[in-house]
Amino acid sequence: MKYYDKLIFEFSKKGRTGYSLRKNEWTDSTDSIPAGLRRSAPAALPQVSEVDVVRHYTNLSQMNFGVDTGFYPLGSCTMKYNPKINEEIAGIRGFQSLHPLQPASTVQGVLQVYYEIDKSLAELTGMAHFTFNPCAGAHGELTGLMIMRQYHLLRGDSKRTKVIVPDSAHGTNPASAAVCGLEVIVVKSNPDGLVDVDDLKPLLGDDIAGIMLTNPNTLGLFEKEILEIANLVHGCGGLLYYDGANMNPLLGVARPGDMGFDVLHLNLHKSFSTPHGGGGPGSGPVGVCEKLVPYLPVPRVVKTSAGSFAVIGRAGAGKSSTVKNAECCSESAGEVSGFLGNFLVTLRAYAYILMIGKQNVKLLGKLASLNANYVKESLKDSYKLPIPSVCKHEFVFDGLIDDGASKASDGKGATTLDVAKRLLDYGFHAPTIYFPLLFHQALMIEPTETESKETLDAFIDVMKKIAVEAAENPDLLKTAPRNMPISRPDEVRAARYTILKYQDEETNTI
Ligand SMILES: *Cc1c(COP(=O)(O)O)cnc(C)c1O
């Protein structure tokens, strides 16, 4: 049995402990706990030594794959290297020990961070103001849509209940619209992978709240007709929502505000330094153009005429500033989270922006695009490239050119899933697979701006090697990964029927 086959409970030996505490000679500490609340029998915890515990969890942690251990070319979900200095800054005790109900006078520095990063992001995106209250990208989408709905409703325009979403959109877009109570209308992509303007025109009318787009879109392609799309949508009274989860390719190059977008969200946990994946804290700040500022959620940070910083519209902070009563925020779309969102994520983003600086920020988008095009051009003789144009930060293959079907024992060729599994054997995380849904064998690659040419070359070599393996011996790919602790779990079962309890057979305790 290997270490990863065992649970910590299975290392248990009766009487073994990892600590020894001196008996308290002064008081019987159980005295203060009412009898009815005390355990009748000791908890069935594993009885293990300290070294067993340390080795078990260290070994488990090393089974994980992350950006700190290897290249992670996940498309549409920017997984770039996160500078460790920003972790250190977020770890400063003064920041870690904050309480959300602290009087504003004791957290002036924190409020200043909100105030300053609002200005930085507004400049980078061409928006007027941001809220940092949403805690994830999808949460930002919902917030943005609530703002759009509020705008229409307060103008007495209550018929606008439909949102247009392209067929290439990230799955959270239609989901957020549905959660917001809006109806989703799908606009088709044309053969070039861009929004089909002719398909869009007949969808527009006085029932359209707006359109949700990402530009570059999820195929990594720049929507060249964006100004016309903006004119058309604005022309029918709708608003433009920009999904800026992966904003890195545009940073310093182009601004959604200049393209005509009215509302957007960013994922600070993708493009602005906080690591993502694994369910850690996120942040999906929402930026709006000038006319939508009154509808931003509360609470908000403002600079007072005296030059200090204050929080307005904070629930429970006194009658004059409760959400509904606050004069300043009477048109707000409401509250979307407790307090001001995940401050430490905001802080990392602020440190990141300052560290990169105005000069270098212009490089990010260009390097992200250069890296993606380099990988795309290097691999297009081995993988099907359905849309061959120059891409931005990411691109999509549609499976292998030669999938080896004639050589497979079951007559079926190697799939995108098989390529992804085989990559693990060579020490690379798989790209995004089977998304976007426009292609059957989608393999979506985003190298990001932080990877060196050497890393990209190593990835390209392995991808080519896998393509040769597929053509010559597809069965090899179908049984991959071969060098991992487990090969191919039943993914549905693994996700739906997680076993979170351990039953001790001897004592039958759970
Ligand atoms: C990741 C992502 C989202 C959703 O962000 P979450 O923080 O996971 O909710 C939305 N749109 C796009 C394009 C994304 O890549």
The ligand as an SDF file (V2000), in Angstrom:
LIG
                    3D

 15 15  0  0  0  0  0  0  0  0999 V2000
  -13.3800   32.3940  -14.6410 C   0  0  0  0  0  0  0  0  0  0  0  0
  -14.3080   33.0970  -15.5000 C   0  0  0  0  0  0  0  0  0  0  0  0
  -15.5440   33.5580  -14.9950 C   0  0  0  0  0  0  0  0  0  0  0  0
  -16.0610   33.2490  -13.6030 C   0  0  0  0  0  0  0  0  0  0  0  0
  -15.2170   33.6250  -12.5590 O   0  0  0  0  0  0  0  0  0  0  0  0
  -15.3620   32.9140  -11.1290 P   0  0  0  0  0  0  0  0  0  0  0  0
  -14.4980   33.7030  -10.2080 O   0  0  0  0  0  0  0  0  0  0  0  0
  -14.9000   31.5140  -11.3110 O   0  0  0  0  0  0  0  0  0  0  0  0
  -16.7990   32.9670  -10.7300 O   0  0  0  0  0  0  0  0  0  0  0  0
  -16.3540   34.2630  -15.8500 C   0  0  0  0  0  0  0  0  0  0  0  0
  -16.0150   34.4820  -17.1310 N   0  0  0  0  0  0  0  0  0  0  0  0
  -14.8430   34.0520  -17.6570 C   0  0  0  0  0  0  0  0  0  0  0  0
  -14.5120   34.3390  -19.0890 C   0  0  0  0  0  0  0  0  0  0  0  0
  -13.9450   33.3380  -16.8640 C   0  0  0  0  0  0  0  0  0  0  0  0
  -12.8050   32.8870  -17.3750 O   0  0  0  0  0  0  0  0  0  0  0  0
  1  2  1  0
  2  3  1  0
  2 14  2  0
  3  4  1  0
  3 10  2  0
  4  5  1  0
  5  6  1  0
  6  7  2  0
  6  8  1  0
  6  9  1  0
 10 11  1  0
 11 12  2  0
 12 13  1  0
 12 14  1  0
 14 15  1  0
M  END
$$$$
